[in-house]
Amino acid sequence: MSIQAAPAPSAPSPAPAAPAPGAAGAPAAPRSGRRHWFTVLLVLSMLAAVLVSIARGYYRDGPLEPDAPTGQGSKATVQVLEDLGVEVDVDRHTTDAEESLLSGRTVLVTAPRTLSASQITALSEAHEQGGGRIVLVQPDFVTLSSFTSQISPAGALRSGGQVLAGPDCGDLAHGARTLELPGAEDGIDGAASLYRVGEEGTSCFTAQEGALVAEHDGVLVLGSADLLTNDGVGSADNSALVLNALGADGALSWYVPSPTDPMATTSQTLLGYLPDWTGPLLLWLGLIAVVALVAVGRRFGPVVVEPLPVTVRPQELVLGRARLLERSSSRDAAARSLRSATSTRLADRLGLRHETALDGLLAALAPHVDRTPEQLRTLLGPTPVTSDQDLVRLAHDLDRLEKEIDR
């Protein structure tokens, strides 16, 4: 037997040499660099967001906010007014604006359409008593009707553009010759509003069927909020109109309605604008609607007997009905059931029809039993049962009567 020698183990192969720096097979450095720049950009973005949040915490941003440097704010207008020597106070509650009107100051209402009925009434009464000027920015019909009857809405200027002052404007133009307004999509409060005036009022910057500026008896109406914004005050002669109109008296109350105002909680509803007779009319119409629904509503028909969905043995039905009668102490109902079943079986045996009256059944039974007609009438007739013993005795008597017939 020959023995072969095992092959000698081969020498381990040398490990591959590490790629030289900058070689084509080493992409680790570029990936690391991209990840580093991504981290730096993410950190810078977070810092920028934090700085913007902190910066915005120093002012309130919103339409016509006097401290907001954003496009919809009015910081530029307020600063220029103060530089011209106008004393500008910011009011956020109706009571403060009411006191300003009573003292004879000019009050600018930046959002008159958000005021409740109580707020509008308070400002209207203060305007009549104090004699101060009130400037309303894009008021609606309800607000205007509380201050003056000579100015009413007349549509909207949706296309925007430039509007020229007419030759009859006079002092109402406040030195402005041209106003420039954005379109309906770019305006902070939609399209600019147009107004018509009565014989006693004056208007300026007419476009289409109305005017952008109207005045009557100390009530000045501006048809666009964009005239006062940081983005719009510098267009055309917008600044001349705004600065001269608001700074004419040397003192201005910039009233921005606030939702925290106690008087703002009683906001006017649509029903509040309806006349007093609307409530009884709606109640009467509701009553008529209820009566009509009852009259034409679906009526339930007679009870329909349907077969049971499952098969139940007759014994279970009898026992179940007996227990129900026992729980309700319905002895008379149980007695009627026993007498009816007995009378039916006796009529079948004697060859009588089921609808035969009791007298006919008694006459047919008399020749076959040893009972008098009075005893049979008491047994089969509607004699009341007053106790359980009487009911048991009735059952036994009926059973014996059937057995007598069987004999």
SETOR-158352 format. One line per 4 residues: number of its first residue (from 1); their letters; for each residue x, y, z of C-alpha. Coordinates in nm, 3 decimals. Example, Ala and Ser with C-alpha at 12.3 -4.5 7.8 and 13.67 -1.06 7.14 Angstrom:
1) as) 1.230/-0.450/0.780; 1.367/-0.106/0.714 .
This chain:
1) msiq) 0.000/0.000/0.000; 0.150/0.330/-0.111; 0.113/0.644/0.089; 0.111/0.984/-0.090 .
5) aapa) 0.252/1.284/0.086; 0.015/1.578/0.149; 0.094/1.891/-0.050; 0.277/2.160/0.141 .
9) psap) 0.070/2.462/0.245; 0.111/2.754/0.012; 0.261/3.076/0.143; 0.011/3.351/0.229 .
13) spap) -0.031/3.610/-0.042; 0.088/3.957/0.044; -0.180/4.212/0.149; -0.276/4.465/-0.120 .
17) aapa) -0.097/4.791/-0.089; -0.300/5.090/0.033; -0.383/5.335/-0.245; -0.174/5.641/-0.249 .
21) pgaa) -0.334/5.967/-0.150; -0.510/6.132/-0.441; -0.530/5.804/-0.637; -0.838/5.731/-0.846 .
25) gapa) -0.946/5.439/-0.624; -0.989/5.649/-0.301; -1.321/5.846/-0.307; -1.342/5.884/0.074 .
29) aprs) -1.205/6.236/0.086; -1.463/6.397/-0.152; -1.755/6.230/0.032; -1.625/6.354/0.363 .
33) grrh) -1.593/6.705/0.224; -1.952/6.711/0.092; -2.083/6.587/0.427; -1.887/6.863/0.604 .
37) wftv) -2.036/7.139/0.386; -2.386/6.997/0.429; -2.348/7.013/0.809; -2.223/7.371/0.789 .
41) llvl) -2.521/7.478/0.572; -2.767/7.307/0.806; -2.622/7.484/1.110; -2.627/7.821/0.932 .
45) smla) -2.990/7.770/0.830; -3.091/7.692/1.188; -2.905/8.000/1.316; -3.074/8.217/1.054 .
49) avlv) -3.416/8.085/1.152; -3.347/8.155/1.518; -3.225/8.508/1.443; -3.531/8.583/1.231 .
53) siar) -3.760/8.455/1.509; -3.582/8.672/1.764; -3.594/8.975/1.537; -3.966/8.934/1.474 .
57) gyyr) -4.028/8.909/1.845; -3.950/9.281/1.879; -4.250/9.388/1.664; -4.595/9.267/1.566 .
61) dgpl) -4.630/9.169/1.206; -4.963/9.212/1.036; -5.157/9.437/0.797; -5.090/9.805/0.875 .
65) epda) -4.902/9.726/1.197; -4.722/10.051/1.290; -4.402/9.876/1.408; -4.374/9.612/1.133 .
69) ptgq) -4.096/9.666/0.876; -4.243/9.401/0.644; -4.420/9.479/0.320; -4.769/9.472/0.476 .
73) gska) -4.664/9.678/0.778; -4.669/10.058/0.812; -4.348/10.138/0.996; -4.227/10.372/0.719 .
77) tvqv) -4.546/10.580/0.731; -4.535/10.612/1.109; -4.168/10.709/1.114; -4.214/10.980/0.853 .
81) ledl) -4.514/11.120/1.042; -4.309/11.134/1.361; -4.023/11.301/1.175; -4.269/11.568/1.060 .
85) gvev) -4.361/11.638/1.423; -4.688/11.441/1.435; -4.758/11.273/1.768; -4.856/10.913/1.683 .
89) dvdr) -5.014/10.692/1.949; -5.103/10.327/1.890; -5.442/10.214/2.025; -5.558/9.854/2.031 .
93) httd) -5.875/9.881/2.241; -6.195/10.058/2.147; -6.204/10.255/2.471; -5.865/10.412/2.391 .
97) aees) -5.977/10.512/2.041; -6.301/10.644/2.189; -6.109/10.868/2.430; -5.895/10.996/2.144 .
101) llsg) -6.204/11.096/1.947; -6.357/11.266/2.250; -6.038/11.469/2.293; -6.057/11.589/1.931 .
105) rtvl) -5.768/11.385/1.787; -5.759/11.221/1.446; -5.819/10.845/1.472; -5.715/10.604/1.196 .
109) vtap) -5.915/10.277/1.199; -5.706/10.024/1.005; -5.966/9.742/0.994; -6.318/9.882/1.041 .
113) rtls) -6.482/9.573/0.889; -6.365/9.360/1.184; -6.541/9.575/1.445; -6.848/9.450/1.628 .
117) asqi) -7.174/9.643/1.654; -7.090/9.769/2.004; -6.748/9.891/1.890; -6.893/10.075/1.591 .
121) tals) -7.161/10.236/1.809; -6.905/10.351/2.066; -6.679/10.510/1.803; -6.973/10.672/1.625 .
125) eahe) -7.102/10.833/1.945; -6.754/10.950/2.042; -6.707/11.103/1.697; -7.032/11.298/1.727 .
129) qggg) -6.957/11.420/2.080; -6.586/11.499/2.052; -6.567/11.635/1.701; -6.244/11.455/1.615 .
133) rivl) -6.166/11.334/1.263; -6.192/10.963/1.192; -6.020/10.794/0.898; -6.168/10.459/0.787 .
137) vqpd) -5.966/10.223/0.565; -6.190/10.026/0.325; -6.504/10.029/0.542; -6.811/9.829/0.445 .
141) fvtl) -7.171/9.946/0.419; -7.262/9.857/0.779; -6.973/10.056/0.923; -7.030/10.356/0.698 .
145) ssft) -7.402/10.374/0.776; -7.317/10.427/1.145; -7.090/10.727/1.075; -7.243/10.899/0.774 .
149) sqis) -7.526/10.861/0.526; -7.349/11.052/0.250; -7.088/10.784/0.168; -7.168/10.433/0.046 .
153) paga) -6.973/10.154/-0.132; -6.982/10.159/-0.512; -6.783/9.853/-0.618; -6.414/9.764/-0.641 .
157) lrsg) -6.111/9.851/-0.855; -5.982/9.502/-0.934; -5.737/9.590/-1.207; -5.535/9.834/-0.997 .
161) gqvl) -5.304/10.079/-1.171; -5.284/10.458/-1.153; -5.576/10.684/-1.068; -5.557/11.058/-1.134 .
165) agpd) -5.703/11.333/-0.920; -5.985/11.520/-1.089; -6.011/11.898/-1.121; -6.283/11.912/-0.854 .
169) cgdl) -6.079/11.741/-0.578; -5.957/12.061/-0.416; -5.804/12.011/-0.073; -5.924/11.649/-0.059 .
173) ahga) -5.634/11.545/-0.282; -5.392/11.664/-0.008; -5.130/11.759/-0.265; -5.137/11.424/-0.451 .
177) rtle) -5.201/11.409/-0.823; -5.168/11.037/-0.893; -5.231/10.727/-0.683; -5.092/10.388/-0.776 .
181) lpga) -5.257/10.069/-0.645; -5.190/9.696/-0.692; -5.440/9.457/-0.844; -5.689/9.246/-0.653 .
185) edgi) -5.450/8.951/-0.625; -5.159/9.155/-0.490; -5.345/9.380/-0.245; -5.323/9.297/0.126 .
189) dgaa) -5.702/9.330/0.154; -5.798/9.233/-0.198; -5.916/9.483/-0.453; -5.937/9.853/-0.370 .
193) slyr) -6.286/9.975/-0.273; -6.473/10.253/-0.451; -6.729/10.484/-0.289; -7.001/10.722/-0.403 .
197) vgee) -7.098/11.035/-0.212; -7.418/11.232/-0.171; -7.477/11.599/-0.234; -7.314/11.704/0.093 .
201) gtsc) -7.001/11.488/0.058; -6.685/11.530/-0.149; -6.477/11.273/-0.336; -6.148/11.249/-0.522 .
205) ftaq) -5.951/11.008/-0.739; -6.252/10.884/-0.932; -6.231/10.553/-1.118; -6.518/10.375/-1.293 .
209) egal) -6.833/10.450/-1.091; -6.678/10.552/-0.759; -6.392/10.729/-0.588; -6.096/10.607/-0.384 .
213) vaeh) -6.113/10.897/-0.136; -6.434/11.040/0.012; -6.511/11.275/0.299; -6.813/11.409/0.483 .
217) dgvl) -6.853/11.578/0.821; -6.517/11.471/0.967; -6.528/11.117/0.822; -6.248/11.043/0.574 .
221) vlgs) -6.263/10.718/0.376; -5.959/10.563/0.208; -6.042/10.296/-0.047; -5.722/10.092/-0.021 .
225) adll) -5.508/9.971/0.267; -5.208/9.947/0.033; -5.175/10.327/0.045; -5.041/10.294/0.401 .
229) tndg) -4.812/9.990/0.366; -4.435/9.996/0.343; -4.456/9.858/-0.011; -4.726/10.099/-0.132 .
233) vgsa) -4.664/10.431/0.040; -4.372/10.515/-0.189; -4.559/10.457/-0.515; -4.660/10.765/-0.718 .
237) dnsa) -4.811/11.031/-0.486; -4.942/10.786/-0.225; -4.716/10.931/0.044; -4.842/11.286/-0.015 .
241) lvln) -5.204/11.181/0.033; -5.136/10.966/0.339; -4.898/11.200/0.522; -5.101/11.515/0.464 .
245) alga) -5.433/11.347/0.549; -5.311/11.182/0.869; -5.081/11.457/0.994; -5.302/11.759/0.936 .
249) dgal) -5.394/11.796/1.305; -5.048/11.724/1.447; -5.180/11.431/1.658; -5.284/11.087/1.535 .
253) swyv) -5.420/10.775/1.706; -5.333/10.467/1.502; -5.612/10.224/1.599; -5.545/9.858/1.518 .
257) pspt) -5.844/9.646/1.637; -5.727/9.364/1.862; -5.906/9.031/1.929; -5.823/9.075/2.299 .
261) dpma) -6.044/9.384/2.316; -6.327/9.313/2.566; -6.576/9.481/2.332; -6.472/9.256/2.043 .
265) ttsq) -6.629/8.947/2.207; -6.979/9.067/2.119; -6.938/9.038/1.745; -7.240/9.115/1.531 .
269) tllg) -7.402/8.822/1.356; -7.597/8.819/1.031; -7.925/8.788/1.224; -7.840/9.106/1.411 .
273) ylpd) -7.872/9.309/1.089; -8.223/9.178/1.017; -8.537/9.370/1.124; -8.728/9.278/1.440 .
277) wtgp) -9.015/9.109/1.256; -8.775/8.853/1.103; -8.769/8.636/1.417; -9.148/8.572/1.440 .
281) lllw) -9.161/8.517/1.063; -8.885/8.255/1.076; -9.058/8.086/1.371; -9.387/8.076/1.179 .
285) lgli) -9.216/7.936/0.869; -9.045/7.670/1.081; -9.380/7.567/1.232; -9.535/7.542/0.885 .
289) avva) -9.242/7.329/0.770; -9.286/7.090/1.065; -9.660/7.055/0.997; -9.590/6.990/0.629 .
293) lvav) -9.334/6.722/0.711; -9.579/6.551/0.945; -9.856/6.569/0.683; -9.655/6.421/0.398 .
297) grrf) -9.443/6.193/0.615; -9.449/5.816/0.581; -9.723/5.644/0.775; -9.682/5.294/0.918 .
301) gpvv) -9.922/5.035/0.779; -10.086/4.741/0.956; -9.881/4.477/1.133; -9.758/4.211/0.890 .
305) vepl) -9.730/3.855/1.015; -9.412/3.692/0.890; -9.281/3.339/0.943; -9.016/3.289/1.207 .
309) pvtv) -8.664/3.283/1.071; -8.592/2.961/1.265; -8.784/2.645/1.345; -8.906/2.626/1.705 .
313) rpqe) -9.067/2.323/1.860; -9.434/2.373/1.959; -9.358/2.265/2.314; -9.108/2.548/2.358 .
317) lvlg) -9.358/2.802/2.228; -9.625/2.677/2.465; -9.390/2.682/2.765; -9.259/3.026/2.672 .
321) rarl) -9.606/3.173/2.639; -9.712/3.009/2.965; -9.418/3.164/3.150; -9.500/3.507/3.008 .
325) lers) -9.860/3.477/3.120; -9.746/3.359/3.462; -9.506/3.652/3.511; -9.772/3.902/3.414 .
329) ssrd) -10.043/3.727/3.622; -10.270/3.722/3.317; -10.508/3.453/3.441; -10.798/3.563/3.223 .
333) aaar) -10.580/3.553/2.909; -10.461/3.203/3.002; -10.819/3.094/3.065; -10.934/3.232/2.727 .
337) slrs) -10.652/3.043/2.555; -10.747/2.715/2.725; -11.120/2.755/2.650; -11.053/2.852/2.289 .
341) atst) -10.834/2.549/2.226; -11.085/2.318/2.395; -11.380/2.466/2.202; -11.192/2.423/1.874 .
345) rlad) -11.117/2.058/1.940; -11.474/1.987/2.058; -11.619/2.150/1.747; -11.397/1.933/1.526 .
349) rlgl) -11.513/1.616/1.702; -11.880/1.713/1.684; -11.856/1.819/1.318; -11.927/2.188/1.380 .
353) rhet) -11.771/2.484/1.205; -11.512/2.682/1.399; -11.712/3.004/1.369; -12.013/2.845/1.545 .
357) aldg) -12.130/3.056/1.840; -12.104/2.937/2.199; -12.479/2.860/2.215; -12.453/2.625/1.918 .
361) llaa) -12.156/2.441/2.075; -12.339/2.407/2.407; -12.648/2.269/2.230; -12.433/2.012/2.049 .
365) laph) -12.254/1.909/2.371; -12.566/1.863/2.584; -12.663/1.511/2.454; -12.308/1.378/2.507 .
369) vdrt) -12.229/1.487/2.864; -12.381/1.465/3.208; -12.362/1.842/3.271; -12.633/2.101/3.267 .
373) peql) -12.621/2.386/3.010; -12.540/2.630/3.294; -12.239/2.421/3.400; -12.115/2.400/3.039 .
377) rtll) -12.159/2.779/2.994; -11.963/2.842/3.314; -11.689/2.606/3.196; -11.659/2.728/2.835 .
381) gptp) -11.792/3.083/2.869; -11.603/3.402/2.966; -11.619/3.337/3.338; -11.345/3.535/3.522 .
385) vtsd) -11.064/3.344/3.695; -10.944/3.507/4.017; -10.669/3.273/4.144; -10.413/3.021/4.028 .
389) qdlv) -10.613/2.739/4.191; -10.919/2.834/3.981; -10.704/2.831/3.667; -10.568/2.483/3.748 .
393) rlah) -10.919/2.358/3.827; -11.043/2.500/3.494; -10.771/2.313/3.307; -10.866/1.985/3.475 .
397) dldr) -11.238/2.037/3.407; -11.174/2.108/3.041; -10.960/1.797/3.014; -11.235/1.581/3.170 .
401) leke) -11.491/1.734/2.932; -11.286/1.631/2.630; -11.247/1.279/2.770; -11.623/1.252/2.812 .
405) idr) -11.674/1.334/2.445; -11.414/1.073/2.349; -11.615/0.804/2.524 .
